[in-house]
């Protein structure tokens, strides 16, 4: 009898060991409030000084801002903005092939990316037009942010045009996603104790900013935004990037922009493109409690709604920083609602438009100014440490010195 009991105990111990090795992944959803350890003590949290200088071409650039605002001013919530998921030691890991043809090396792969089974990329897609190849438009931006909490400090993994593939086809349905592998057009990693900027570029953003830098979290729209707000504008400059951001995908020159303006409006313009990294500040003298704006839907005059007021306060105190090029109007980025099991925005901003966004009063930017900035030459490269996060043709990457940030790129 004792032998049988002993055998049973041994069996139970062995079974418990097997169960311990096969822990199920626990769903860890994003918080609704901004985490305190996200890029702490960085410039994103510094208020603007009282006496600021405006940019040399402030009037011309603000005409471009007004031209963009005529299209739309929105905060993106359900689409065209990155979802974020938290990963731990039980999260499945994937080697994620990077498929764009302008990677530093062919067949680059970002190694050992922890992606929860329930993670989903931003669902937005675009219609092809003359500016965007059809195959790229079908992918949209496919944003996906993973926070690896097994690292100290935590690491943010930004994937651009992430999607799951199965037997050479994109996996769309939940059934197709089972057992599918992850790929992306590009991806990179940044530590949470950094300033939220990829030092020598190669970010998922056009400007070198991390995806979560300057993003608006749900509860901030209710109780206050205490940081610079990341925005995208359509008419970003090709001349360079404003410090402290590190790269640009801006493609507009002065002549190009004014010719485009004339083709659209039939009028002569005196516009200037805005560099990525530039900061816009809403006129701080405006009394937000009494300020009347035009409702973006009805056109009627009214006071600011609470979430609009929180945005306006942040635009006065911290400013908005241009982090990317938009497809049309002015865009503010919120944490994508699919990051949560239930929509936390419904009780704050209500329903969204057909593009998963909330329309905002144009006055938030029509009454702004662009602060003086310093342009710097664009750099592109990865640090030695980051290069070790990739493989090239299934082998360690061996870049030339000029491709290593901190060596050939100074």
TORVO-653894 format. One record per residue (C-alpha): residue number from 1; x, z, y. Coordinates in steps of 0.05 Angstrom, whole numbers, plus 32768, in hexadecimal, padded with zeros to 4 digits. Example, Ala and Ser with C-alpha at 12.3 -4.5 7.8 and 13.67 -1.06 7.14 Angstrom:
+-----+------+------+------+
|   k |   xx |   zz |   yy |
+-----+------+------+------+
|   1 | 80F6 | 809C | 7FA6 |
|   2 | 8111 | 808F | 7FEB |
+-----+------+------+------+
***
This chain:
+-----+------+------+------+
|   k |   xx |   zz |   yy |
+-----+------+------+------+
|   1 | 8000 | 8000 | 8000 |
|   2 | 8039 | 8013 | 802F |
|   3 | 805B | 7FD1 | 801F |
|   4 | 801B | 7FAB | 8031 |
|   5 | 8014 | 7FD3 | 8072 |
|   6 | 805D | 7FC7 | 8082 |
|   7 | 8055 | 7F7D | 8075 |
|   8 | 8018 | 7F7B | 80A2 |
|   9 | 803E | 7F9F | 80D9 |
|  10 | 8078 | 7F6E | 80D4 |
|  11 | 8047 | 7F34 | 80D6 |
|  12 | 8025 | 7F50 | 8114 |
|  13 | 8068 | 7F5B | 8137 |
|  14 | 807E | 7F13 | 8127 |
|  15 | 803A | 7EF9 | 813F |
|  16 | 803F | 7F21 | 8180 |
|  17 | 8084 | 7F02 | 818B |
|  18 | 8069 | 7EBC | 8181 |
|  19 | 802F | 7ECB | 81B0 |
|  20 | 8060 | 7EE5 | 81E4 |
|  21 | 8086 | 7EA4 | 81E1 |
|  22 | 8046 | 7E7B | 81EA |
|  23 | 802B | 7E9C | 8229 |
|  24 | 7FF4 | 7E75 | 8249 |
|  25 | 7FFE | 7E5C | 828F |
|  26 | 7FDA | 7E88 | 82C1 |
|  27 | 7FB8 | 7E62 | 82F9 |
|  28 | 7FD8 | 7E75 | 833B |
|  29 | 7FB3 | 7E58 | 8376 |
|  30 | 7FCE | 7E53 | 83BD |
|  31 | 7FBD | 7E8D | 83EB |
|  32 | 7F8D | 7E7E | 8424 |
|  33 | 7FBC | 7EA0 | 8456 |
|  34 | 8002 | 7E87 | 8466 |
|  35 | 8036 | 7EAB | 843B |
|  36 | 8065 | 7ED7 | 8465 |
|  37 | 80A3 | 7EBF | 8440 |
|  38 | 8097 | 7E75 | 8452 |
|  39 | 80D2 | 7E5D | 847D |
|  40 | 80D8 | 7EA2 | 849F |
|  41 | 80FA | 7EA9 | 84E3 |
|  42 | 80FD | 7E5D | 84EC |
|  43 | 80ED | 7E35 | 852B |
|  44 | 80A7 | 7E27 | 8510 |
|  45 | 8093 | 7E6E | 8524 |
|  46 | 80B3 | 7E71 | 8569 |
|  47 | 8085 | 7E6E | 85A5 |
|  48 | 8093 | 7E3D | 85DC |
|  49 | 80B3 | 7E5A | 861B |
|  50 | 8089 | 7E60 | 865A |
|  51 | 80B4 | 7E30 | 8682 |
|  52 | 80BC | 7DF1 | 865A |
|  53 | 80D6 | 7DAD | 866E |
|  54 | 80AE | 7D6F | 865D |
|  55 | 80CC | 7D31 | 863D |
|  56 | 80E8 | 7CFB | 866A |
|  57 | 80B2 | 7CC9 | 8655 |
|  58 | 807B | 7CFC | 864E |
|  59 | 8047 | 7CD2 | 8673 |
|  60 | 8056 | 7C93 | 864B |
|  61 | 8056 | 7CB8 | 8609 |
|  62 | 8016 | 7CDE | 861A |
|  63 | 7FF5 | 7C9A | 8625 |
|  64 | 8007 | 7C8A | 85DD |
|  65 | 7FEB | 7CCD | 85C7 |
|  66 | 7FAA | 7CBE | 85EC |
|  67 | 7FA7 | 7C78 | 85CC |
|  68 | 7FAF | 7C9A | 8587 |
|  69 | 7F7A | 7CCE | 8597 |
|  70 | 7F47 | 7C97 | 85A4 |
|  71 | 7F4A | 7C87 | 855A |
|  72 | 7F41 | 7CCF | 8541 |
|  73 | 7F5A | 7D16 | 8545 |
|  74 | 7F51 | 7D3A | 8503 |
|  75 | 7F68 | 7D73 | 84D7 |
|  76 | 7F70 | 7D59 | 8490 |
|  77 | 7F56 | 7D88 | 845A |
|  78 | 7F3E | 7D63 | 841B |
|  79 | 7F6A | 7D24 | 841E |
|  80 | 7FAA | 7D0B | 843E |
|  81 | 7FC9 | 7D50 | 843D |
|  82 | 7FF2 | 7D74 | 8407 |
|  83 | 7FD4 | 7DA4 | 83D4 |
|  84 | 8001 | 7DDE | 83BF |
|  85 | 8008 | 7E01 | 837C |
|  86 | 8032 | 7E3D | 8367 |
|  87 | 805C | 7E3A | 8328 |
|  88 | 807B | 7E72 | 82FE |
|  89 | 80A5 | 7E79 | 82BE |
|  90 | 806A | 7E63 | 8293 |
|  91 | 805D | 7E22 | 82B9 |
|  92 | 806D | 7DE1 | 8294 |
|  93 | 80AA | 7DBC | 82AF |
|  94 | 80B2 | 7D71 | 82B6 |
|  95 | 80EB | 7D42 | 82C6 |
|  96 | 80C8 | 7D18 | 82FC |
|  97 | 80E1 | 7CD0 | 8304 |
|  98 | 80E6 | 7CB9 | 834D |
|  99 | 80CE | 7C71 | 8350 |
| 100 | 80D8 | 7C56 | 8397 |
| 101 | 810B | 7C1F | 839C |
| 102 | 8131 | 7C3F | 83D7 |
| 103 | 8149 | 7C7D | 83B3 |
| 104 | 8195 | 7C86 | 83BA |
| 105 | 819D | 7C72 | 8371 |
| 106 | 8170 | 7C4C | 8341 |
| 107 | 814C | 7C75 | 830C |
| 108 | 8152 | 7CB8 | 832F |
| 109 | 812C | 7CF3 | 8311 |
| 110 | 811C | 7D37 | 832F |
| 111 | 812B | 7D67 | 82F6 |
| 112 | 8103 | 7DA1 | 82DB |
| 113 | 80C9 | 7DA2 | 830C |
| 114 | 8096 | 7DD9 | 82FA |
| 115 | 8050 | 7DBA | 8301 |
| 116 | 8013 | 7DE2 | 82EB |
| 117 | 7FE3 | 7DBF | 82BC |
| 118 | 7FAC | 7DC6 | 82F0 |
| 119 | 7FD4 | 7DA9 | 8329 |
| 120 | 7FB8 | 7D6A | 8349 |
| 121 | 7FD7 | 7D3D | 837D |
| 122 | 7FB4 | 7D2D | 83BF |
| 123 | 7F7B | 7CFE | 83AB |
| 124 | 7F7D | 7CD1 | 83E9 |
| 125 | 7F8A | 7C87 | 83E3 |
| 126 | 7F8C | 7C50 | 8417 |
| 127 | 7F72 | 7C0A | 841E |
| 128 | 7FAA | 7BD6 | 8420 |
| 129 | 7FB7 | 7BB7 | 8464 |
| 130 | 7FEC | 7B8E | 8486 |
| 131 | 8019 | 7BCB | 848F |
| 132 | 8016 | 7BE7 | 8448 |
| 133 | 8024 | 7BC3 | 8406 |
| 134 | 7FE7 | 7BC4 | 83D8 |
| 135 | 8008 | 7BEB | 83A0 |
| 136 | 8021 | 7C21 | 83D0 |
| 137 | 7FDD | 7C27 | 83F1 |
| 138 | 7FBC | 7C34 | 83AF |
| 139 | 7FE8 | 7C71 | 83A7 |
| 140 | 7FD9 | 7C8F | 83EB |
| 141 | 8009 | 7CC8 | 83FB |
| 142 | 7FFD | 7CEC | 83B9 |
| 143 | 8019 | 7D2D | 83D7 |
| 144 | 8028 | 7D66 | 83A8 |
| 145 | 804B | 7DA8 | 83B8 |
| 146 | 8063 | 7DD8 | 8383 |
| 147 | 807E | 7E1D | 8393 |
| 148 | 80AF | 7E34 | 835E |
| 149 | 80AA | 7E80 | 8360 |
| 150 | 80DF | 7E88 | 832A |
| 151 | 8114 | 7E79 | 835E |
| 152 | 812F | 7EAB | 8390 |
| 153 | 811F | 7E99 | 83C6 |
| 154 | 80E2 | 7E71 | 83B1 |
| 155 | 80EA | 7E26 | 83B3 |
| 156 | 80BA | 7DF1 | 83CD |
| 157 | 80BA | 7DB0 | 83A6 |
| 158 | 809C | 7D76 | 83CD |
| 159 | 8084 | 7D39 | 83A7 |
| 160 | 806D | 7CFA | 83CA |
| 161 | 803E | 7CCA | 83A6 |
| 162 | 803C | 7CF7 | 836A |
| 163 | 8010 | 7CE0 | 8330 |
| 164 | 8009 | 7CE8 | 82E5 |
| 165 | 8018 | 7CAE | 82B6 |
| 166 | 8003 | 7CA2 | 826F |
| 167 | 8018 | 7C65 | 8246 |
| 168 | 802E | 7C40 | 8285 |
| 169 | 7FEB | 7C4B | 82A8 |
| 170 | 7FD8 | 7C7D | 82DD |
| 171 | 7FB0 | 7CB8 | 82C2 |
| 172 | 7F71 | 7CC5 | 82EA |
| 173 | 7F3F | 7CEB | 82BF |
| 174 | 7F4A | 7D31 | 82A5 |
| 175 | 7F4D | 7D16 | 825F |
| 176 | 7F82 | 7CE2 | 8271 |
| 177 | 7FAC | 7D18 | 8294 |
| 178 | 7FB4 | 7D40 | 8254 |
| 179 | 7FFB | 7D34 | 823C |
| 180 | 800A | 7D04 | 8275 |
| 181 | 804E | 7D07 | 8298 |
| 182 | 8059 | 7D10 | 82E3 |
| 183 | 807D | 7CDC | 830E |
| 184 | 8085 | 7CD7 | 835A |
| 185 | 809F | 7CA6 | 838C |
| 186 | 80CD | 7CDB | 83A9 |
| 187 | 80D8 | 7D26 | 83A4 |
| 188 | 8106 | 7D5C | 83C0 |
| 189 | 810F | 7DA7 | 83C0 |
| 190 | 8117 | 7DD9 | 83F9 |
| 191 | 811F | 7E25 | 83F9 |
| 192 | 80EC | 7E51 | 841B |
| 193 | 8121 | 7E77 | 8441 |
| 194 | 8136 | 7E37 | 8465 |
| 195 | 811B | 7E1D | 84A7 |
| 196 | 80EC | 7DEC | 8484 |
| 197 | 8116 | 7DAE | 8495 |
| 198 | 813F | 7D85 | 8464 |
| 199 | 8182 | 7D85 | 8487 |
| 200 | 8194 | 7D3D | 847A |
| 201 | 8150 | 7D20 | 846C |
| 202 | 8138 | 7D03 | 842A |
| 203 | 80F8 | 7D2B | 8432 |
| 204 | 80B2 | 7D16 | 841E |
| 205 | 809F | 7D16 | 8467 |
| 206 | 80B6 | 7CE0 | 8496 |
| 207 | 80DA | 7D14 | 84C2 |
| 208 | 8100 | 7D41 | 8492 |
| 209 | 80CD | 7D7A | 8498 |
| 210 | 80B7 | 7D9D | 8458 |
| 211 | 806E | 7D92 | 8445 |
| 212 | 805A | 7DDA | 8452 |
| 213 | 807E | 7DE0 | 8495 |
| 214 | 804A | 7DE3 | 84CC |
| 215 | 8010 | 7DDD | 849D |
| 216 | 7FCF | 7E02 | 84AD |
| 217 | 7FB4 | 7E32 | 8479 |
| 218 | 7F68 | 7E40 | 8472 |
| 219 | 7F67 | 7E87 | 848E |
| 220 | 7F92 | 7E72 | 84C9 |
| 221 | 7F57 | 7E48 | 84E1 |
| 222 | 7F2E | 7E87 | 84E2 |
| 223 | 7F5F | 7EBC | 84FB |
| 224 | 7F97 | 7E98 | 851F |
| 225 | 7FD1 | 7E67 | 8517 |
| 226 | 8014 | 7E86 | 8529 |
| 227 | 8043 | 7E4B | 8520 |
| 228 | 804F | 7E03 | 8536 |
| 229 | 801C | 7DD3 | 851A |
| 230 | 8034 | 7D96 | 84F3 |
| 231 | 8013 | 7D55 | 850B |
| 232 | 8018 | 7D0B | 84FE |
| 233 | 8012 | 7CD5 | 8533 |
| 234 | 800E | 7C89 | 852B |
| 235 | 803F | 7C73 | 8560 |
| 236 | 8080 | 7C95 | 854C |
| 237 | 80C2 | 7C7D | 8569 |
| 238 | 80F7 | 7C56 | 8544 |
| 239 | 812E | 7C6F | 8573 |
| 240 | 813E | 7CB0 | 854E |
| 241 | 8124 | 7CF5 | 853C |
| 242 | 811E | 7D32 | 856A |
| 243 | 8143 | 7D71 | 8555 |
| 244 | 813D | 7D9A | 852B |
| 245 | 811C | 7D67 | 84FC |
| 246 | 814B | 7D3B | 84D5 |
| 247 | 8130 | 7CF4 | 84C8 |
| 248 | 80FA | 7CC4 | 84DF |
| 249 | 80CE | 7C8D | 84C3 |
| 250 | 80B8 | 7C7A | 850A |
| 251 | 80B5 | 7C2F | 8515 |
| 252 | 809D | 7C24 | 855C |
| 253 | 80C4 | 7C0C | 8597 |
| 254 | 80AB | 7C0A | 85DF |
| 255 | 809F | 7BBE | 85E0 |
| 256 | 807D | 7BBF | 859B |
| 257 | 804E | 7BF6 | 85B0 |
| 258 | 803A | 7BD8 | 85F2 |
| 259 | 802E | 7B94 | 85D2 |
| 260 | 8002 | 7BB5 | 859D |
| 261 | 7FDC | 7BDB | 85D3 |
| 262 | 7FCF | 7B9B | 85F9 |
| 263 | 7FB7 | 7B77 | 85BA |
| 264 | 7F86 | 7BB0 | 85AC |
| 265 | 7F6D | 7BBF | 85F2 |
| 266 | 7F7A | 7B7E | 8617 |
| 267 | 7F9D | 7BA7 | 864D |
| 268 | 7FE4 | 7BB2 | 8663 |
| 269 | 7FFE | 7BF6 | 864F |
| 270 | 8039 | 7C23 | 8660 |
| 271 | 8040 | 7C48 | 861F |
| 272 | 807C | 7C65 | 85FB |
| 273 | 8081 | 7C79 | 85B1 |
| 274 | 808C | 7CC2 | 859F |
| 275 | 80C7 | 7CD8 | 8574 |
| 276 | 80BB | 7D01 | 8536 |
| 277 | 80D0 | 7D48 | 8544 |
| 278 | 80B3 | 7D47 | 858B |
| 279 | 8086 | 7D82 | 859E |
| 280 | 8043 | 7D7B | 85C1 |
| 281 | 8027 | 7DB6 | 85E7 |
| 282 | 7FDF | 7DBF | 85FD |
| 283 | 7FDC | 7DD2 | 8646 |
| 284 | 7FE5 | 7E1E | 8643 |
| 285 | 7FBE | 7E29 | 8684 |
| 286 | 7F7C | 7E15 | 8662 |
| 287 | 7F4C | 7E4F | 8657 |
| 288 | 7F37 | 7E43 | 8610 |
| 289 | 7EFC | 7E72 | 8615 |
| 290 | 7EDC | 7E48 | 864B |
| 291 | 7EF8 | 7E03 | 863C |
| 292 | 7EC4 | 7DCE | 862F |
| 293 | 7ED5 | 7D93 | 8602 |
| 294 | 7EB0 | 7D56 | 85E9 |
| 295 | 7E94 | 7D5E | 85A3 |
| 296 | 7EB7 | 7D29 | 8578 |
| 297 | 7E76 | 7D19 | 8553 |
| 298 | 7E3E | 7D1F | 8587 |
| 299 | 7E65 | 7D13 | 85C7 |
| 300 | 7E44 | 7D4F | 85E7 |
| 301 | 7E6A | 7D82 | 8610 |
| 302 | 7E74 | 7DC6 | 85F0 |
| 303 | 7EA3 | 7E01 | 85E8 |
| 304 | 7ED8 | 7E04 | 85B2 |
| 305 | 7EC3 | 7E19 | 856C |
| 306 | 7EEC | 7E53 | 8550 |
| 307 | 7F19 | 7E29 | 8523 |
| 308 | 7F25 | 7DF8 | 855D |
| 309 | 7F37 | 7E33 | 8589 |
| 310 | 7F6B | 7E4B | 8556 |
| 311 | 7F8A | 7E06 | 8556 |
| 312 | 7F89 | 7E03 | 85A2 |
| 313 | 7FAA | 7E47 | 85A9 |
| 314 | 7FE2 | 7E31 | 857A |
| 315 | 7FEB | 7DF0 | 85A0 |
| 316 | 7FF3 | 7E18 | 85E1 |
| 317 | 8021 | 7E4E | 85C5 |
| 318 | 804A | 7E2A | 858F |
| 319 | 803B | 7DE0 | 8598 |
| 320 | 8031 | 7DA7 | 8567 |
| 321 | 806E | 7D85 | 8548 |
| 322 | 806C | 7D3C | 8532 |
| 323 | 8080 | 7D3B | 84E8 |
| 324 | 8067 | 7CF8 | 84D0 |
| 325 | 8049 | 7CB5 | 84E1 |
| 326 | 7FFD | 7CB0 | 84D9 |
| 327 | 7FD4 | 7C73 | 84C9 |
| 328 | 7FA9 | 7C77 | 8507 |
| 329 | 7F96 | 7CB5 | 852E |
| 330 | 7FB4 | 7CFA | 8537 |
| 331 | 7FB5 | 7D24 | 84F8 |
| 332 | 7FBF | 7D6F | 84EC |
| 333 | 7FCE | 7D84 | 84A4 |
| 334 | 7FAA | 7DBE | 8481 |
| 335 | 7FB7 | 7DD7 | 843A |
| 336 | 7F90 | 7DA7 | 840E |
| 337 | 7F4F | 7DC6 | 83F6 |
| 338 | 7F5D | 7DB2 | 83AD |
| 339 | 7F92 | 7DE8 | 83AD |
| 340 | 7F5B | 7E1B | 83A4 |
| 341 | 7F27 | 7E28 | 836D |
| 342 | 7EF1 | 7E2C | 83A4 |
| 343 | 7EF1 | 7E0B | 83E8 |
| 344 | 7F08 | 7E3F | 841A |
| 345 | 7EFB | 7E12 | 8456 |
| 346 | 7EAF | 7E0C | 8450 |
| 347 | 7EA3 | 7E4F | 8472 |
| 348 | 7ED7 | 7E3F | 84A8 |
| 349 | 7ECF | 7DF6 | 84BC |
| 350 | 7E93 | 7DDF | 8492 |
| 351 | 7E8B | 7D99 | 8475 |
| 352 | 7EBE | 7D62 | 847E |
| 353 | 7EB8 | 7D19 | 8490 |
| 354 | 7EBE | 7CDF | 845E |
| 355 | 7F0A | 7CE4 | 8462 |
| 356 | 7F0C | 7D2E | 844F |
| 357 | 7F1D | 7D42 | 8497 |
| 358 | 7EFD | 7D68 | 84D0 |
| 359 | 7EF9 | 7D43 | 8513 |
| 360 | 7F17 | 7D6A | 854D |
| 361 | 7F0D | 7D63 | 8599 |
| 362 | 7F3C | 7D2F | 85B6 |
| 363 | 7F4A | 7D5D | 85F1 |
| 364 | 7F77 | 7D87 | 85C5 |
| 365 | 7FAB | 7D4F | 85CD |
| 366 | 7F93 | 7D2A | 860C |
| 367 | 7FA4 | 7D6A | 8633 |
| 368 | 7FE9 | 7D71 | 8614 |
| 369 | 8030 | 7D62 | 862A |
| 370 | 806E | 7D4F | 8604 |
| 371 | 80A8 | 7D7F | 860C |
| 372 | 80F0 | 7D6B | 8619 |
| 373 | 8115 | 7D5C | 85D9 |
| 374 | 8159 | 7D46 | 85C1 |
| 375 | 815F | 7D08 | 8596 |
| 376 | 8191 | 7D07 | 855E |
| 377 | 81AA | 7CD1 | 852F |
| 378 | 8186 | 7CCF | 84ED |
| 379 | 81AE | 7CE6 | 84B0 |
| 380 | 819C | 7CDE | 8467 |
| 381 | 81BA | 7D02 | 842C |
| 382 | 81B5 | 7D3C | 83FB |
| 383 | 81E0 | 7D7A | 83F7 |
| 384 | 820D | 7D84 | 83BA |
| 385 | 81DD | 7DB9 | 83A1 |
| 386 | 81A0 | 7D8B | 83A8 |
| 387 | 81C4 | 7D52 | 8385 |
| 388 | 81C8 | 7D7E | 8347 |
| 389 | 817C | 7D80 | 8346 |
| 390 | 8179 | 7D36 | 8336 |
| 391 | 818F | 7D09 | 82FE |
| 392 | 81A2 | 7CBF | 8305 |
| 393 | 8197 | 7C92 | 82C8 |
| 394 | 8192 | 7CD2 | 829F |
| 395 | 81D7 | 7CE7 | 82B6 |
| 396 | 81F0 | 7D16 | 82ED |
| 397 | 81EE | 7CF3 | 8331 |
| 398 | 8232 | 7CE4 | 834E |
| 399 | 8227 | 7CD1 | 8397 |
| 400 | 825B | 7CB7 | 83C6 |
| 401 | 8275 | 7CEB | 83F7 |
| 402 | 824F | 7CCA | 8431 |
| 403 | 820D | 7CD8 | 840C |
| 404 | 821B | 7D24 | 8408 |
| 405 | 81FD | 7D4C | 8441 |
| 406 | 8232 | 7D7B | 845D |
| 407 | 826B | 7D4E | 8447 |
| 408 | 8266 | 7D05 | 845B |
| 409 | 8228 | 7D15 | 8484 |
| 410 | 8239 | 7D46 | 84BC |
+-----+------+------+------+
***
